[in-house]
Amino acid sequence: MGAITPDSPVASVFGRSHTKRKLVEEGLGLHTVGDLLHHFPRRYIAATGLSEVPRPEVGQQLTIVGDVVSCTSAHFFRGRKRQFRTTVRIRTDGPDFGVTLFSPYEGQARKHEEQFGVGVRVLFTGKTKLFNGTWQLEQAHGFRLDGDDGASLSKLIPVYPLTAKLYTWDLQRVISSALDLVTDVPDLLTPELRERFDVLDVMQALRWIHGPDEWSQLGAAQKRFRFEEALVLQLVLARRRAVLRAQGGQSRPGRFDGLLAAFDARLPFELTGGQREVGGVIAEELSRPQPMNRLLQGEVGSGKTLVALRAMLQVVDSGGQAVLLAPTEVLAQQHHRSISAMLGDLAQGGMLGGAAEATSVVLLTGSMGRAARQEALLRIVTGEAGIVIGTHALLQDNVQFDDLGLVVVDEQHRFGVEQRAALTDKAGTPPHVLVMTATPIPRTVAMTVFGDLETSVLSELPAGRAPIQTTVVPLAEQPGWIARVWERVREEVGKGHQVYVVCPRISGDSAEEGETDQVDVDEDGQEVAPRRALAAVEEVHAELAEGPLAGLRTAVLHGRLQADEKDRTMRAFAAGEVDVLVSTTVIEVGVDVHNATTMVLLDADRFGVSQLHQLRGRVGRGGLPGLCLLVTHAEAGSPARERLDAVASTTDGFELSRVDLEQRREGDVLGANQSGFRSGLVTLRVLRDEKTILRAREAAEELLSEDPELNAAPELAAAVAEVERSAASDYMDKG
């Protein structure tokens, strides 16, 4: 047998254990020894102390260390067959747990009694259930920690992400064997870099992350792998920023007597301090001969669209075109209406009554008729349309621009990597790019997900925004409160106001295309709360129109309606012809109806924190106080209720974005739709490891200034190049 390296098949360290090897290869997707060594534990249990189990949940997979307080066996008959049941009661630093072990004959039952005698320290894993007021571990498997089975385990027992029929100690033993056998494990960090950044060498870090004897060893190992991951990521992003800085673009300085000046002169209000400051930065960057790449984030209603419009007008004044890409037809139509209204006769270029310096604003969506589409395409390619607003329809090959100078992407998180690139590729020279999001992003997330973009924040809300009161309506404890919800809706309508009712589904269990609802899962990815029939637009609308809201003017809105019907409904709601709009989250962004004061979110626990914050931003926009009612069946103390309580407790979007990240599975942070990375973060956590990410960013800039090609660290250079070659490269090269 040859030397075992990280590239060797995983079978080379499994010996004859074919079944377990298959579970690792097929169930966990680990095919090489390197894959196995980098399958890190998700948590650790101290074998020297009793497990803390503050609040078990029925159905969760649990691994505990405890002391046996009783162990008894009894026989029973299954049909005519005599069998034996051994009941072990285990004390933890929390509730006691019962474990039942079955034996086909008396000798095995006696063995169980000898193995798990009173006072013995044991480790067991199983699924929790409550039986006669006592916690049990079902289908339990375990052993005594002072016996042969526990001899090879470290004092801190790693708990791995696993598949069924594979136990954490099985994996630790085979990984321990692999660490003894493997050779030529590449270290991305040279001895000089390890000394400079004070981290372990890779083999020591691997041994301590899989088998630590004390917490300090584990901490040192985690520090090494977190820094390594952050450094590779930040090197990729730093190299991308350098490429962008060196890239040529076209200066778009505008002119002092053009569209922008005429628009500013007509504004009926003062810009906020933040809008003036950010607008100044963007104007200066548009004037440079290098393409701007900027992320503009701001609270719902902070005036991002106005900032973007002023940037678009500067580009039009420079002879170029600007395009705004929106994620939905409803939002694209809303932008087209609001921008056309803000510009007035400045948007009527070439038309009777248009201002002398006017341009043309064109809308392009997938549902437009052929004649309207052809006309829009012609006005875009000839340059007649200075401002183009549209959906994914803008990305098609037959959409050509005369001189595309600025790309504005609204709600960036709704778009995939290739979509953003497909639009910027339509420009003759690299265009300026402004990415907008109303989903507040913590600093470290902005540095990892949008690390090639400079960031601006609009935190100040314009005058006229009223406070929004948010209240949780807990139907699990107070089922009668739903009647009061609909009474409250009638009261608002009686005052001449309008109301949104938002549901997570269109009909039955049918979701809006492209949307997912929030699901709470445990560490093994299992849903912790059973699914129930979720509120659906069509059913809810029928029930309300015939019941508690009978006599009010109601309408439905969701993504599967025809575009003209959606537009007609939104226009009717904006005009005050509809009292209550029953909708999916299609109204999440961009919808701006000043008379809407109340929002009822049904099954609110099925929405994420940021989404809830976005949705409630649709009310209180016209100076009238807003009310948001979060209706839920989630029980008190559950993750879902904690999420809703957080939303009800603050309107600070940046605080809520941290709550959101803490509750989400980490892979979502760098999901393919946002960043282009094929997989999420492995060892890093963007909130917990903020200092590590900041340190890695500084280190990346230092290393590249000293050695742009990383010739002194060939393994590190290879890892960076591999990321650049991956799907992440497409995002960064075209982004």
N, C-alpha and C positions, 0 to 999 in steps of 0.2 A: 504494500500500500504506500502511495507517494505522500509527500508532505501535505498537510491540510492548511489551506490558505482561506482568506475570506471569500474567495470565489469558488471554493469547493462546494459540491452539492451537500445539502443539509443531511442527507443519508449517511455521509461519511462519519458523523459523530453520534449516530443513533444505534449503532450495533445491530442487533437482531430485532429491535422493537419496531416492527413494520407498522403496526396499528398506530402507535403514537407518532411515528414519523409522518404518516399519512395525514393525521389530524393537524400537525404543524404545517405541513406543506399545503394542504388543500383548505383547511379551516382557517389558518392564520395567514396564508399567502407568503410563508417564509421558505424560500427555495435554496438559498445559499447559507453558508456558515456566517457570512457577513450580515445577512438579513437577521439571522438568529441572535447574533451578538448585539444588534441595534434594536431589538425588540425589548424596550425598556419597561421595567415595572411601573405601574401607575400609582402605587402607594406601598407602604411597608408596615408590618405588624411587629411590635417588640415581643420576642419570645420570652423575655424575662419578666414581663408584667401582664396583668389581666387586660383584655381588650376593653376599651371604652365603647359602649354601645348606647348612646344617649337616647335615641328614639328610633327603634326598628320600624320598618314599613313592611306590610304584608307583601310577599312575593319578591323581595329583593334578594339577590345573591349575596351571602355574607360569609366572611371568613373570620373566625374568632379564636383567641387563645384564652383558656380558662382552666379552672381546677375542678376535678370531678368531686361532687358532693354525695352522689349515690349511684350505684350501678346494680341493677337486679335483672334476673332473667326469669321467664315463664314460658311454658309451652302452650300451643294452641293448635287447632286442627284446620287445615285448609283442605276441604273435602275429607278424605280418609287419611290424609297425610299429616303426621305429627311434625310440627315445626316449632322453632324457638324465637322468642323476641327478647332482646336485651335493651333495657331502657337506661340511658346514661343521662344524669342531670349535671349540668356544667354551670359553675358560677363565674360570671364576668364582672367587670367594673361597670355594671348596668344590670339589666334583667338576667335571671337565670334562663338557660336554654335546655330543652330536652332533645335528645337524639335517640332514635330507635334504630337498632341494628338487627337484621333478620338472619337466621341461620337455619340450614336444612337439617342439622343434627346437633345433639346435645354437646358434643366435644367442642364444636366451634363456638357455641354459646359460652362454654366455660372459658375458652380462650379470650373471648371478648371481656369477660369479667376479670380475668387476670391482667389483661392489657390496660383496662380502664378502671383500675381500682380507685377507691376513695383516696383523695389527696394528690392524685397524679395530675401533672400539668399536661394538657392536651391541646391540639390544634384541630379544628373541624371547619369544613366549608359545606354550605347547603343553602336551600331556599327557605326563607322565613315564612312561618304561618302561625296563626294564633288558634290554640285548641284548648277549650275549657279554661280560658283566661291565662294560659301558660304559653310562652313562646317556644316554638319547635323549629328545628332545622330538618327539612324534608330532604330525602335522597342524600343524606349526609355522608361525607367521606372524611376520614381523619386518622390521626395517630398520636401516640404519647411522645412528648418532646424529649424525654430522657431515654428513649428506646433507640433501636437501630435505625428506624425510619427517619428519626429527626437528627441523626448524628451529623449528616452532611449539610444541614441547614445553618445559615448564619444566624447571629443573634437578632438581626432585623430581617424578618422573613419577607421577601418581595412578593407582592401580589400583582400578577401579570394580566393584561388583557387576554382573555382566553376564549376558546371555543368549547362546546359541550364535550363531555367525556375526557377532558384534559385538565389536570390539576396543577396548581401553581408550583407544587414541589416537584412534579414531573419535569416541568420546564426548567426550574432552577438547576436540577441535577444535570440535565443534558447541556445546559449553557455552561455550567461549571466544568463539565468534561471538555466542552469545546474550547474553553479558555486555557485549559491545560495542554491541548493538542495543537491549537492554531499557531501558525508562524506567519511572518511577513505582513502583519497588520499595519497598513499605512497610517502615519500620523500626519494630519494636515498641518500641524504646527511644529515648526523646527524647534530644536532645543533653545535657540536664541529667542524665538517668539514665546515659548513656554515660560522662559525666565522673565521676559519683558512683561508678560501679562499675568504672571503668577498663577499658572494652571498646571494640572497634572499631565503626565504623558498618557497616551491613549490606552495602553494596556492596563496601567494602574487604575485609570478611571473606569474602564470596563469591569475590572474585578470588583471594585468598590460599589459600582452602581448595581451589580447583580448579587453581590454577597457582602454587604457592609456589616461590620461587627459593632459599629457605633455611629451615631448620627453625624459626627464630624467627618467620618470617611464618606458617608453618603453626600453630605454637603459639598465636599471637595470635588467629588465625581460629577455631581449635577452642575456645579460652577463651570467645570471644564466643557461639558457638552452644550450647555446653554450659550456660553461665550462663543464656542466654535460655530454653532448654528447662526447666531446673530452676526458674527463676523463675515461668514460667507455671504449671507443675505445683504449686509451693508456694503460689502465690496462690489457685489453685482450692481447695486443701486448707485454707488459712488461712481463706478465706471460709466454707468448710463448718464449720470448728471454731467460728467466730463464730456461725453459725446455730444450731449445737447448744447453745452456751452460752446463747443467748437463748430456746431452746425450753422450753416448760413441760412438766413431767411430774408424776408423782405420787410423793410421798415414801413410801418403804417402810422405816420405821425399825425394824420388828420390835418385840419386847417382851422384858422381862428374864426372864419366867417361861414362855416358850412352847416350841415345838418345838426351836428351836436350843439353848436352854439345856439341855433334857432330853437332846438328842443329845450335846452336848459333855460332859455329866456321865457319859455311858456309854462315851465313847471309851476303848479299852483301851491307848492309847498317847498320848504327847505330840505335839502339833503341832510341826513344825520351825519354826525361827525365821522362815524365808521364808514359810511358810504363815500364821503369825500376823501378820506384817507386811502381806502382800498382802491377807489376809482383813480386816484393820483398815481398809485403804484402801477396799476394796470396800464394807464395811459403812457407812463414812462417806458414800460416794457414793450408795449406795442410799437413804440418809436425806435426801438433798437433793431439792428440788422440780424439779430438772432431770434428764433422763435420763442415766444413766451410759453411756458408750461406751468400753469398755476391752478391750484385747488382753492376754490372759494367755498367755505362752509359757513353756515349761519343758521340761527334758529328759524323755525317756521315764522314767516312774516317779517323777517329782518330786512327785506328789500334787495335780495340777491338779483332778482330779475331786472330791476332798474339799473343796477350796477352793470349787468351784462349788456343791457340795451345800449347804455352809453358807450361801452366798449365797441359794440357792433357799429354804432353810428360813426365813431372815429375811423373805423376801417373803411366804411362806405365813403366817408369824406376823403380817404386816401385813394379812392378808385377801385377798392376791392369789394368782395362780397363776404357776408357773414352768414353762418348757418347755425341754427339751434336745433339740437337733436333731443327729442322728448321720448319717454318710455311708453306712453300710451296715446291713443288718438284723442281721448278726452283732454289730456293735458296739452297736446299739440294744438288742438282747436282753441283751448282756453288761452294759451300763449298768443296764438294768432289774433284772437279777439282783443285781448288786453293790450298787446303791443300796438296793434292798429289803432285802438282807441287812444292810447297815450300819445301816439304820433299825430293823430288827426290828419290834416291835409298834408303833413310831411310824409305820409305813407301813400300818397296818391300820385306818385310820379307818372308823368305821361297822360294823366287824366285831366279832364276839364275840372277846374276848381282846385287842382293840386298846387301846392306851394312851388315856387321857382326852384328851390333846392331839394325838392322832394325825391324820395326813392320809392321803390315798390316792395311790398311785403307779400311773399308767396307762401302758401301752405301746400305741402305734399304729404298725403297719407295713402296707405294701401287700398282703402275702400273707395277712393275717388273714381268717378266715371271716366271713361276713356278720353272724352273730349276735354274735360277739365284737367286731366292728368297731362295730356299732350300740350295744352296751353301752358301749364306750370313748367314743364320740362323745357319748353322753348324759351320762356322768360328767364329761366335759370342759366341755360347755356349761352344765351346772348349777353348776359350781364345786366339785363333790364331789371331783374330782381336783385336789389341790394341786400335784402334780408330774406333768408329762406328758413322756414320753420317746418319741421316734419318729424315723422317717426322712422322706424326701421326702413320704410320705403326709400329713404334718402340713400341707403347703402347699396342699392341695386346698381348694376353696371351701367345701365342706360341713363343714369343721372350724372350729367357732366356740368361743371361750373366754368364760367368764363375766367374768373380770377379769385379763387377761394383764399381769403386772407385770415379768417378767424373761425374756429370751430368751438362752439359752446355746447357742452354736454350737460344736460340737466338730469339730476338724480343719477349720478354715475353708477351707484351700486346696482341699478337695474340693468346695466349693460355688460355684456361680455367683452373680453379683450379684443377679439377679432372685429367686433362691430365698431369700436372706437377707431381702430386702425383703418378699417375699410373707408371711413369718411375722410380721415386726414390724408389718405393716399390719393384723394381726388384733386389735391392742390398741386400746382406746378412746382412751387418751392414749398418746403415745410411750413405749414401754417402756424399761426399762433393758436394756442389751445387754452380754453378756460373751462375747467371742470367744476360743476356746482353740486353741492349736496346740502340738504336740510337735515340730514342725519348727523348730529354732532359726533365727531371722531376724536377720541383721546389722542394726545400728542404722539405716543409711541405707536399707535395704530396708523396714524397718518404717515409716520416715518417708515413703516414696514409695508403697508398696502399701497400707499401713494408716495413711495420714497423718491421717485424721480420728479415730483412736482414740488414747487414752492407753495407754501400754504398761507392763506389769508383767512381771517375769521371776522364775521360780522356778528358781534354780540349784542349790539344796541338795537332795541326795537323802535320802529318809527312811532311818532305820536299817534294817538287814536286807537292803539291796541289795548283792549280791556282785559282785566284778569279773568282766568278760567278756573272755576271751581270743579274739582274732580272728586267723585264719590264712588266707592265700591258698593255695589248692590249684591250682598251675599245670599243667594237663593238657597244654598245648602242649609243655612241657619234660619233664614227669614223668607220662606217661599212666598209669603203673602205680599212682599214688597214690590213684586212685579206689577201689581195693580196700581200701586202708587206711581210707578215709573210712567205708565200711560196716562194717568191723571195729570202728571207734571207736563207731559208733552202737550196735552190739550190746553193746559193753562198758558203755555208759551205761545201756542198758535192763537189763543184767545187774545193775547196782547199784540197780535199782528206780526209775530216772529215766525221763523221757519226752523225745521228740525231734520237732522239726519238720523236714520236708524241703520246701523252697519252690521252686516252678518258675515260670517266666515265662508259661507257657501252660497252657490247660486240656487241649486235645488237638490233636495235629498242630501247625498254625500258628494255632490259634484262641485269641485273647486273651480275657481277662476283659473284659466290657463296660465301657467307660469308662476302660480302662487303656491305657497305651502303654509300650513298652519303650524303654530307652535306646539311642539310635543315635548313633554318633560320625560327624560330618560335617566336611568341609573348609570353607573360606571360601565356596565356591560352593554349599554345601548338598548336595554329593555324599557319599554314604556312603563312609567310608574303608576299611572292612573288609567283605568279602563276608558276606552273611547265610548262616547255616548252620541246620540243623534244630535248633530250640530244645527244651529239656527241657519235657515236657508232663505234667501231673498224672496223667492216666489211663494213659499209657504207662509212666511212671516207676513208678507204684504197682504195675502188673502185673509189671514186671521185678523190682522189689524183693521183692514178696510171693512170687514163684516162685524167686528167686535168692538174693542175699546176705542178705536179711532174712527168709527163709522161716522160718516157725514163730513169728514175732513177731506181735503184734496190730496190724494196720495199718488205716488208714481214709483216705478222701479228703475234701477240703473245697474247694469253689470256688463262685463266685457264681451259677452256673447250676443248682445243686441247689435243690430245693423248700425253702422256708423251714423247714418242720418237720424236714426231713432235716438241714439245716445245724445247726439248734438241737440236734437229737438227737446229732449227731456231736460238737459242741462240749461238750455236757454229759457225754458219755461220755469225752472226752479229759480234761476237768476232773476227772472222778471217778476217773481212773486206769485206766479200762477199755480204753484204746487206748495202745499203746506208741509208735507212730510215726504222725504225722499228715502226709500228703502233701497240700500245699495250694498255692494261688496266694497272692497278697499280700492276700487277704481277711482274713488274720490280722495285717495290718500294725499296726493300732491297736486298743487297748482290750482285747485278749485277754490274760487274766491267769491263767496256770496255773503255780502256784508250783513244781510238781514237774518242769517242763520245764527241762532244763539245756543242751540242745544244739540248734543249728540248722544245717542244711546248706542252703546256697543254691546251686542249680544254675544255670549260666549267669549267675553273679552280675554279670558285666559288663553285663548287659542291664537292671540296675536303677540308678537314680540314687543319688548319695551319701546324700542325706537319707533316701531310702527304705530303703537298706541299714542306716542308723543306726536307723531306726524298727523295722525287722524284728528286728534283733539284740536290741533292747530287750525282746523277748518272753521271753528266757531270763535266768536268774540273778535271778529275782524273789522267790524264796523263801529267800534266804540261802545257797543252794548256788552254787558257782562256775559261771559260764556258759562255753560254748564255741560259737563261731560259725565255720563253715568256708565260705569263699568259693571255690566251685569254678568255674574259668574255663578257656576255651580261648584267651583273649586272650594275645597274645605280649608278652614283656618289652619295656618301653619304649613300648608303645602307650598312647594316652590312656586306654583302658579299664583297662589294668593299673595305670596311675598312679592312677586313681580308686580301685581296690580297695586298692592299697598305702596310700593315704591313710586309708581307713576302718580298715585293720588297724593303723595306727600310732597312733591316738588314739580315745578315747571322748568327747572334747570336742565336743559337738554344734555349738557356735558356730564352732569352728575348721573343722569339716567343712562347715558351711553356706557358709563363704567359698570353700572348695575347690569346692563344688557350683556356686556362681555363676560362678566363674572358668572352669569347664569347659562351662557351658551356653551356648546361644545367648541373647544378651541379651534378645531379644523375649519370652522365656518369663517374665522377671521381672515384667513388667506385662501378662501375658496376660489375656484377657477373663475367664477363670474366677476370677482372683484379684482384679483391681482394677476391672474394667468398662471399662478403656481399650480402644479398638478396636485399637490397634496398640501395639507395645512401644516402649521408649525408642529414640530415633533417634541422638542424638549422645552421650547420657549413658551412663556405666557406673557402676552403683551402688557398686562397691567402689573403683574407680580414682578416681572423682570425689566422694569423700566430702566433701572440704572445700568443693567447689562447691555441693553439695546443702545443707550446713549454712549456708553463706553465703547461699544463695538463700532458705532458710527464714527466716533473720533479716531479710533484705531484704524479704520478702513481708510479715512482721508490721509492719515499719517503714512500708512504703508504705501499707498499709491503715489504720494508725493515723493517718497524715497525711491520707489521701485515700481513704476507704472505697469510693468508686465509680470510682477511678482516672481521674477527669475530666482530670487533667493529662497523661495518657498514653493518648489514645484508641485507638491501634493495639494497645497492650498490653491495654487493657480489652476490645477486640473479640476478641483471641486467647483471653483467659480465658473470655469469654462463650461462645465457640465450643466450648471444651472442656466447659464446664458444660452446654451443649445436647446434647453427644454422649452416647454410652452411658455415659461416665464420670459424667455428671450423674445418671443413674439410681442408680448406686451411691452417690454422695455424698448425694443428696437423701433416699434411702430407707434408706441403710446404717446 
